[in-house]
Amino acid sequence: MILAAGKIPEIQQFTPPHFIIQHRKLYVVRQPDTTEPPKTVLCTPSKSTETWVLCALYPMDGAVISGRAECESSPGTRLQAKPAKNRVITGGKKIVVKYRDRAGEMAIAWPQVRNRCTEAERFSSELLALV
């Protein structure tokens, strides 16, 4: 796939996560007058950062249990459907204070996110290799 400067290729809903990241890395490198710095780690969930939030906060969610969370086109919609008391998204908008309130839960759940999401595992491994 040849990428034009300034344009990220369209990704299909069920494209494997590693394929998406590979193409995003190519996009970074192929920008005019840029090269990927040698110590670059892309923190890029497959479709959305909410994928990792969904896996961390709702490990019993159907998409998480089925192993399809990274293929979920709009995990924010799933998060919005969770019980109102701990909901982190309402009306399509992130509730920043709720994200902050639940940050500890997400940190504790990071190992299970890495286990469920190939891109979380890749990110962690690449980051740990640099430190």
C-alpha positions in Angstrom: 0.0 0.0 0.0 1.4 3.4 -1.0 0.5 6.1 1.4 0.2 9.7 0.4 1.7 12.3 2.7 -1.0 13.6 5.0 -3.4 10.7 4.5 -3.8 7.7 6.8 -5.2 4.7 4.9 -8.7 3.7 5.6 -8.9 0.7 7.9 -11.6 -1.9 7.6 -13.6 -2.9 10.7 -12.0 -6.3 11.2 -8.5 -5.5 10.1 -6.0 -7.3 12.4 -4.5 -4.8 15.0 -0.9 -5.5 14.0 -1.7 -4.6 10.4 -3.2 -1.3 11.4 -0.2 -0.3 13.5 2.2 -1.4 10.8 0.5 1.0 8.3 0.4 3.8 10.9 4.2 3.4 11.4 4.7 3.6 7.6 2.6 6.8 7.6 4.8 8.4 10.3 8.0 7.5 8.4 6.7 8.5 4.9 5.9 12.1 5.9 8.0 14.6 4.0 11.3 15.3 5.7 10.7 12.9 8.6 12.1 9.6 9.7 10.9 7.6 12.6 13.2 8.4 15.6 15.1 5.3 16.8 13.3 5.4 20.2 9.7 5.7 19.1 6.9 3.6 20.6 3.4 4.1 19.2 0.7 3.8 21.8 -2.0 3.0 19.5 -5.0 0.7 20.4 -6.4 -1.0 17.4 -9.5 1.2 16.9 -9.8 3.4 19.9 -8.3 4.0 23.4 -11.7 3.1 24.7 -10.9 -0.5 23.7 -8.3 -0.7 26.5 -10.7 1.1 28.9 -13.4 -1.4 28.1 -11.1 -4.3 28.8 -9.8 -2.8 32.0 -13.1 -1.8 33.6 -15.5 -4.4 32.1 -13.6 -7.7 31.7 -16.9 -9.6 31.6 -18.2 -7.5 28.6 -19.2 -9.8 25.7 -16.7 -8.2 23.3 -13.9 -8.7 25.9 -14.8 -12.3 26.7 -15.2 -13.2 23.1 -11.7 -11.9 22.3 -13.1 -9.4 19.8 -12.6 -6.2 21.7 -9.9 -5.0 19.4 -12.3 -5.5 16.4 -15.1 -3.5 18.1 -15.7 -0.4 15.8 -17.0 1.8 18.6 -16.1 0.6 22.1 -17.2 4.0 23.4 -20.8 3.1 22.6 -20.4 -0.1 24.8 -18.9 2.0 27.6 -21.8 4.5 27.3 -24.2 1.6 27.8 -22.7 0.6 31.2 -24.5 1.4 34.5 -24.8 5.1 35.0 -23.1 5.2 38.5 -19.6 4.3 37.1 -20.1 5.3 33.4 -17.1 7.1 31.9 -18.9 8.2 28.7 -22.3 9.8 28.5 -24.0 11.3 25.4 -21.0 10.4 23.4 -18.6 12.5 25.5 -15.9 11.4 27.9 -16.5 12.3 31.6 -13.0 13.3 32.5 -13.6 13.2 36.3 -14.9 9.6 36.0 -11.9 8.6 34.0 -9.7 10.1 36.8 -11.8 8.5 39.5 -11.3 5.1 37.8 -7.6 5.5 36.8 -6.5 3.2 39.7 -8.8 0.4 38.5 -7.4 0.8 35.0 -3.8 0.7 36.2 -4.5 -2.5 38.3 -6.2 -4.1 35.3 -3.3 -3.3 32.9 -2.1 -7.0 32.9 -5.5 -8.2 31.9 -5.6 -5.5 29.1 -2.2 -6.7 27.9 -3.6 -10.3 27.9 -6.7 -9.4 25.9 -5.3 -6.8 23.5 -2.4 -7.5 21.2 -1.6 -3.8 20.8 -1.5 -3.2 24.6 1.0 -6.1 24.8 3.1 -4.8 21.9 3.1 -1.3 23.4 4.1 -2.5 26.9 6.9 -4.7 25.5 8.3 -2.0 23.3 8.2 0.6 26.0 9.8 -1.7 28.6 12.6 -2.5 26.1 13.4 1.2 25.9 13.6 1.9 29.7 
